[in-house]
Amino acid sequence: MKSSNKLILGLALGLTVVLGIMMTAFSLPAVKSGINNVPIGVVAQNDATYEKLAKPLSDKGFKVSQYGSEKDVKSAIKERKIYGAFEISATGDLSLYQATAASAAVAQGLNQIGQGVVTQQKAAAKAQLAPMMAQANDANTLKTLSQKSAAIDAKTLKVVELRAFPKDDSKGTGLAAGALPIALGGWIGAVAIANVIKGKKQKFFAALAFAFVGGLGLVGVIQFGVGTFDGNYWLTSLGAMIGIAATAFFVLGILEVMGNGGLIIAAIMLILLGNPLSGLSSAPEMLPKGWGFFGQLLPPGATGTILRNIAFFNGNAIALPLTVLLSYIAFGMILFALGKKSTIVVSKTTAD
């Protein structure tokens, strides 16, 4: 029996919608990415100095909070409350506290801003010094002013790195590139289990085995092969296992209820949306407003965040991604238990 023109047209329209979603998910974050309420801190000697530094940062899109001391900002960065912080001393010296492992893109942006502030400070100081040097008549005064000018030229941004990527992957490229393997690998694994393994109980245990072995393998490659991680291998692998389990059971559950038609939904959520919106290559707060948070509600984004925070930040700020992943596991298991596709297939096979 030949396919009808109506079916052909419907398929073409459906594929066009999928193509549009793909283009939107991949291109819009890239085009519209920027600073969207990226949380940072400022330590200043007084409110006036704080406002002078905080206002231009807020205008650039940062969410700026005031901290009372160096100790406070260091704790806030390590606890993943902020990405970095500036401190301006009583003498006007500027320091930047950063954690490149939290986001290499944010750290680079903060460095550029800090360098710009120091350049402005130097230009203003030299402008004040220039007329004084022009009016200096004696050698001692001129020498003193020349020394001050040299000190101004030597002024630099002091950068304090609190948590960096290992030397083998100093920019965290391995983690940034891991968004697609995390999304696609979990999807492919679940589809393989659904089509190769027969029986619901067998599929359930296959998914558990895939999550366990896959978690160990994924972190093993990233940590020992690429060199992106240097934290506790077993704890980081546990995070990966939860992430893979979330993907596997979500896909298996949808397939059990909807059959192969569920693959489209799973592919859109995990690959077409989950991959570009994961924020692994920059930061969720650098994606268009709302998109970054939505990406953290999908398994690839939640998995990437939980891996980052376990490997580099002692498990701080994992409540949200852990809740998201466990929710996908629970939801997938419920769908898997309610679905009848495996039972129907097994029954037909037995009958044959």
Secondary structure, DSSP 8 states (H G I E B T S, - for coil): ----HHHHHHHHHHHHHHHHHHHHHHHHHHHH-S-SSEEEEEE-SSHHHHHHHHHHHHHTTEEEEEESSHHHHHHHHHTTS-SEEEEE-TT--EEEEE-TTT-HHHHHHHHHHHHHHHHHHHHHHHHHHHHHHHH--SHHHHHHHHHHHHHHHT---EEEESS---GGGTT-HHHHHTHHHHHHHHHHHHHHHHHHS-SHHHHHHHHHHHHHHHHHHHHHIIIIII----S-HHHHHHHHHHHHHHHHHHHHHHHHHHGGGHHHHHHIIIIIITTTTS-TTS-GGGSSTTHHHHHHTSHHHHHHHHHHHHHHHTTTT-HHHHHHHHHHHHHHHHHHHH--HHHHHHHHHHH-
